[in-house]
Amino acid sequence: MSVAGQGVQRAPRGYGASEGAVRQAAREHDIVLLASFEDDDAGGELYWLIRRKDLAAQQFDRAMPLFDC
């Protein structure tokens, strides 16, 4: 997952980016899951993630979207 560019990142193939997998990866990288949204039309989920230090500083412009389809 890259912060550079702040574009929507896609979950890598085989990553299994279910909400549980996203939460596990977040714990390993000191990232907080802010929100997740299911999109039935697109057949995926959109996750918003943020680093703990950015959350503590209320730097929400640093949040990162991750789309799993």
HELIX and SHEET records of a PDB file:
HELIX    1   1 GLU A   19  GLU A   28  1                                  10    
HELIX    2   2 ARG A   52  ALA A   56  1                                   5    
HELIX    3   3 PHE A   60  ARG A   62  5                                   3    
SHEET    1   A 4 GLN A   9  ARG A  10  0                                        
SHEET    2   A 4 MET A  64  ASP A  68  1                                        
SHEET    3   A 4 GLY A  44  ARG A  51 -1                                        
SHEET    4   A 4 ILE A  31  ASP A  39 -1                                        
END                                                                             
